[in-house]
Amino acid sequence: MRASVPDSGKIVVVDQMLIEDLLARPDAYTKSAGSGCLAFAYRKEESARHLFEGWNRAQFGDVGFLPMNVAPDAWRAILRLLMHEELYLPSFLADCVSTPCQRAPERPRQRETITSNGADRHAQYSKLTRREKQVLQLVSEGKSNKLIAAKLGITEHTVKLHMHNVVGKIGVSNRTAAAHFYFEVAPHEAQQTALD
């Protein structure tokens, strides 16, 4: 059972100032996290990209990313995801998974692409049904499938089907990336929920 694991729900947050130590001694940090989550708190994309490219995921597992320059509501939702061992990966790094990351000289062109994709992201979001948007919103709040099902009065299986449809329609690979997509596309709705 999850409750019997002493480190379950534990998050070890490493500040970007310790990035070189983290990359030099990854085993010490992963050992400290135990069965919990290791998260990298960053303010600059360059730091997150440097860690992403230098981290040996095959040997040390994945690292969650905790942006320190987002709205408080978004930050709390990302922290909730990490507490549920759902690792948050920012979209600028998620793009690196499917295609190689662009290096510093090409970054201005990459930023232009991201800006022009804003309309595409809103178009993708508008293709979601009302129920899919509700499920996505609750996922972005860090809710489990069981809690989402109870809140919406549907089965967990139906929640999974909705999430399957959502990730397909918005072009992401997991619920963490879907939550990040939601914060980028519907920040006002995300803030409204946090105030309710």
SEDO-987119 format. One line per 3 residues: number of its first residue (from 0); for each residue z, x negated, y of C-alpha. Coordinates in Angstrom, 1 decimal. Each point is the difference from the previous one (the first is absolute). Last residue first. Example, Ala and Ser with C-alpha at 12.3 -4.5 7.8 and 13.67 -1.06 7.14 Angstrom:
REM SEDO-987119
1> 7.1 -13.7 -1.1 | 0.7 1.4 -3.4
//
This chain:
REM SEDO-987119
195> -5.9 14.1 29.2 | -0.2 -3.2 2.2 | -1.3 -2.1 -2.9
192> -2.7 2.6 -0.8 | -1.2 0.0 3.6 | -0.3 -3.8 0.0
189> -2.3 0.1 -3.1 | -2.1 2.8 1.5 | -0.5 -2.1 3.2
186> -0.8 -3.1 -2.1 | -2.8 1.8 -1.9 | -2.8 -2.6 -0.6
183> 1.9 -3.3 -0.1 | 3.3 1.4 -1.5 | -2.0 1.9 -2.6
180> -2.1 -3.1 -1.0 | 3.3 -1.9 -0.5 | 1.2 2.8 -2.3
177> -3.2 -0.1 -1.9 | 0.3 -3.8 -0.4 | 3.5 0.6 -1.5
174> -1.4 2.8 -2.2 | -2.5 -2.2 -1.7 | -3.7 -1.1 0.0
171> -1.4 1.2 3.3 | -3.3 1.7 0.8 | 1.1 3.0 2.1
168> -1.5 2.6 -2.4 | 0.9 -1.8 -3.2 | 3.6 -0.8 1.0
165> 0.4 3.7 1.0 | -1.5 1.4 -3.2 | 2.4 -2.1 -2.1
162> 2.8 1.0 2.2 | -0.8 3.7 -0.4 | -0.2 -0.5 -3.8
159> 3.4 -1.8 0.0 | 1.6 2.8 2.0 | -1.5 2.5 -2.4
156> 1.6 -1.8 -2.9 | 3.3 0.0 1.8 | -0.2 3.8 0.1
153> -0.2 2.0 3.2 | 2.6 1.7 2.3 | -0.8 -2.3 3.0
150> 3.5 -1.5 0.3 | 0.6 -0.1 -3.7 | -3.3 -1.7 -0.8
147> 0.5 -2.5 2.9 | 3.4 -0.8 -1.3 | -1.3 -0.6 -3.6
144> -3.0 -2.0 1.3 | 2.4 -2.3 1.8 | 0.4 0.1 3.8
141> -0.6 -3.1 2.1 | -0.7 1.8 3.2 | -3.7 -1.0 -0.4
138> 0.0 1.8 -3.3 | 1.2 3.1 1.8 | -2.9 -0.2 2.5
135> -2.5 -0.6 -2.8 | 1.2 3.0 -1.9 | -0.3 2.2 3.1
132> -3.4 -1.4 0.7 | -1.1 0.7 -3.5 | 1.3 3.6 0.4
129> -2.0 0.6 3.2 | -3.1 -1.4 -1.7 | -1.2 -3.5 0.8
126> -3.5 -0.5 1.5 | 1.5 -0.3 3.5 | 1.8 -3.2 -1.1
123> -3.3 -1.6 -1.0 | -1.5 0.9 3.4 | 3.0 -1.4 1.7
120> -0.4 -3.2 -1.9 | -3.7 -0.2 0.8 | 0.8 0.4 3.7
117> 2.5 -2.9 -0.1 | -2.6 -2.0 -1.9 | -1.5 -1.2 3.2
114> 3.3 -1.6 1.0 | 0.4 -1.7 -3.3 | -3.5 -1.4 0.1
111> 0.6 -1.3 3.5 | 3.2 -1.7 -1.2 | -2.0 -1.7 -2.8
108> -2.5 -1.4 2.5 | 2.9 -1.5 2.0 | 1.4 -1.5 -3.2
105> -3.0 -2.1 -1.0 | 1.3 -3.3 1.2 | 3.5 0.7 -1.5
102> -1.0 0.5 -3.6 | -1.4 3.2 -1.5 | 1.9 1.3 -3.0
99> -2.0 0.2 -3.2 | -1.0 3.5 -1.0 | 1.8 2.5 -2.3
96> 3.5 -1.3 0.4 | -0.6 -1.3 3.6 | -0.5 3.6 1.2
93> 3.5 0.7 -1.1 | 1.1 -2.8 2.3 | -1.3 1.6 3.2
90> 1.1 3.3 -1.4 | 3.6 -1.0 -0.1 | 1.5 -0.3 -3.5
87> 3.3 1.9 -0.7 | 1.6 -0.5 -3.4 | 1.3 3.1 -1.6
84> 3.4 -1.1 -1.4 | 1.7 3.2 1.1 | 1.9 -1.9 2.6
81> -3.3 -1.6 1.1 | -1.5 3.5 0.6 | 3.1 0.9 2.0
78> -0.5 -3.1 2.1 | -3.6 1.0 0.7 | 1.3 3.4 1.1
75> 2.6 -1.5 2.3 | -2.6 -2.3 1.6 | -2.4 2.9 0.5
72> 2.8 2.0 1.8 | 1.0 -3.0 2.0 | -3.6 -0.6 1.3
69> -1.6 -3.2 -1.2 | 0.5 -3.6 1.0 | 2.4 -1.2 -2.7
66> -2.5 0.4 -2.8 | 1.7 0.0 -3.4 | -2.2 -1.4 -2.8
63> 0.9 0.3 -3.7 | -0.4 -3.0 -2.2 | -1.6 0.1 -3.4
60> 0.9 -2.0 -3.1 | 1.1 -3.6 -0.2 | -2.5 -1.6 -2.5
57> -3.0 2.3 0.3 | 0.7 0.8 3.6 | -0.2 -3.7 1.1
54> 0.5 0.3 3.8 | -2.2 -2.1 2.2 | -2.6 2.5 1.0
51> 2.5 2.9 0.6 | 2.4 -2.4 1.7 | -2.6 -1.2 2.5
48> -1.3 3.6 0.5 | 3.5 1.2 0.9 | 0.5 -2.9 2.4
45> -3.4 0.5 1.6 | 0.7 3.8 0.4 | 2.8 -0.9 2.4
42> 3.4 1.8 0.1 | 1.0 -0.5 -3.7 | 2.8 1.1 -2.3
39> -0.9 -1.1 -3.6 | 1.5 2.2 -2.7 | 1.4 -1.0 -3.5
36> 1.0 3.1 -2.0 | 2.7 0.4 -2.5 | 0.1 -1.2 -3.6
33> 1.5 -3.3 1.2 | -0.6 -0.4 3.7 | 1.9 -3.3 0.1
30> -2.1 -1.2 -3.0 | -3.2 0.9 1.8 | 1.2 -2.0 3.0
27> 1.0 -3.1 -1.9 | -3.2 0.2 -2.1 | -2.1 0.1 3.2
24> 1.3 -3.4 1.2 | -2.8 -1.7 2.0 | -1.7 3.3 1.0
21> 3.3 1.6 1.0 | 1.0 -3.2 1.8 | -3.3 0.0 2.0
18> 0.4 3.7 0.8 | 3.5 -0.2 1.3 | -0.8 0.9 3.6
15> -1.9 3.1 -1.4 | 3.4 1.5 -0.9 | 0.8 0.6 -3.7
12> 1.4 3.4 -1.0 | 1.7 0.2 -3.4 | 0.0 3.6 -1.0
9> 2.3 1.4 -2.7 | -0.9 3.4 -1.4 | 0.8 -1.1 -3.5
6> 1.9 -3.3 0.1 | 2.8 1.1 -2.3 | -2.2 1.6 -2.7
3> 2.0 2.8 -1.6 | -1.2 2.5 2.6 | -3.7 -0.5 -1.2
0> 0.7 1.1 -3.5
//
